[in-house]
């Protein structure tokens, strides 16, 4: 994909339409700030000051996120790890956000050590855009998909927040009775098959690493970036955990969580908790999520912090009256189901958007056909 219309010619450069400039050193971050601070990998905090007042495309400038793209409306702060890209001459910035995605900016970095994007190089990329009316139509149809994704993400976050608030309310009368996580659940770990044996890899079994969990928009693991075979499962220290298993990262990043939605094996960076009483699953998940600071305090390690299974098993679980925990479990299950369904829909919408984008940019697909595809998706 070269980013040009099939009927067009590379007669223009991006500098004709866009202005590129490096961001500035991060401002003071505050929890209550209304201004989102963007780094190379997207939002990294909030502030009460801004250096951009209008629509902006944020381009990752350095490191592993070099070429990543984010779109912001209104005020924000772009740091010096990113490039702020704004549209000239009243152009539709959202169209150019999608056009830059089609151009594959992550493949245009330089530097033998750390990847680096140069704003001057970006400005000289040749591109033959569609006519202005077509540009607006493309931005509109793809924007509908992104707007729905954003709305679903907010629904999922709100549902999760309500579950957290409900747990805090239910746990006000909870006490320690001496029961540990090891008493009320099976506590396990994982392992990695030898990477030197090709037959262990690329099978049908999901195999999770902490990166799979930290990348999630919500605590629901539907798939993994790598898979293993039956041979690989036998050759490693992980069981194949059933859906519903609580996965907690236990090294480097301690306390990222997901509930497995498919049978999943894990590497050695996890503590896996399987409640003996199914009705306590979400009570246990939220008790664990509320105690990450305690887990970190019990971690040790010279290279990176790790919470051992032995230490985790010693933690007592908060226990409330049985009826209180049962009611919470029902409410939390409904809220998490709502959140999960919203995020599952997002996956389908993102796949549709990503399939339409190159076809629209190349001119191989007309906007009205893309609109029909969006309508079939219920938009």
Secondary structure as GFF3:
##gff-version 3
##sequence-region A 1 379
A	DSSP	three_ten_helix	14	16	.	.	.	ID=ss1
A	DSSP	beta_strand	18	22	.	.	.	ID=ss2
A	DSSP	beta_strand	35	39	.	.	.	ID=ss3
A	DSSP	beta_strand	42	47	.	.	.	ID=ss4
A	DSSP	beta_strand	56	60	.	.	.	ID=ss5
A	DSSP	three_ten_helix	63	65	.	.	.	ID=ss6
A	DSSP	beta_strand	69	72	.	.	.	ID=ss7
A	DSSP	beta_strand	76	78	.	.	.	ID=ss8
A	DSSP	beta_strand	82	87	.	.	.	ID=ss9
A	DSSP	alpha_helix	93	103	.	.	.	ID=ss10
A	DSSP	three_ten_helix	105	108	.	.	.	ID=ss11
A	DSSP	alpha_helix	119	123	.	.	.	ID=ss12
A	DSSP	alpha_helix	132	170	.	.	.	ID=ss13
A	DSSP	three_ten_helix	171	173	.	.	.	ID=ss14
A	DSSP	beta_strand	175	180	.	.	.	ID=ss15
A	DSSP	alpha_helix	181	184	.	.	.	ID=ss16
A	DSSP	beta_strand	185	188	.	.	.	ID=ss17
A	DSSP	three_ten_helix	198	200	.	.	.	ID=ss18
A	DSSP	beta_strand	201	208	.	.	.	ID=ss19
A	DSSP	alpha_helix	210	214	.	.	.	ID=ss20
A	DSSP	beta_strand	220	221	.	.	.	ID=ss21
A	DSSP	beta_strand	226	228	.	.	.	ID=ss22
A	DSSP	alpha_helix	230	234	.	.	.	ID=ss23
A	DSSP	beta_strand	246	250	.	.	.	ID=ss24
A	DSSP	beta_strand	254	260	.	.	.	ID=ss25
A	DSSP	beta_strand	264	266	.	.	.	ID=ss26
A	DSSP	beta_strand	270	275	.	.	.	ID=ss27
A	DSSP	three_ten_helix	278	280	.	.	.	ID=ss28
A	DSSP	alpha_helix	281	289	.	.	.	ID=ss29
A	DSSP	alpha_helix	292	297	.	.	.	ID=ss30
A	DSSP	alpha_helix	309	313	.	.	.	ID=ss31
A	DSSP	beta_strand	316	319	.	.	.	ID=ss32
A	DSSP	alpha_helix	322	362	.	.	.	ID=ss33
A	DSSP	alpha_helix	367	376	.	.	.	ID=ss34
###
